């Protein structure tokens, strides 16, 4: 059992033993913590240079319908890939870099090595 699961179970057990009045206080406090976490995440995003402009541009594109669905992009890429040997070479050269930077890539390598 991981730490998060243990903490959630402990918190739930404690909440079940509280009176209604104190349960309301606990619920309000949890809402405050949740709001604070969301606010911190928003502040972090807003501190990224150029984020606000890029976000506003993305919202405008969505509102005007000036977007391409991921599925359409993947289909187009697949068609181009089939026809373009340079794109094939570039993709094959770049793929290991993307895999190495993928979340959990280091733990996957370690798992492979340990087996």
Secondary structure by P-SEA (a helix, b strand, c coil): ccaaaaaaaaaaaaaaaccaaaaaaaaaaaaaaaaaaaaaaaaaaaaccaaaaaaaaaaaaaaacccccaaaaaaaaaaaaaccaaaaaaaaaaaaaaaaaccaaaaaaaaaaac
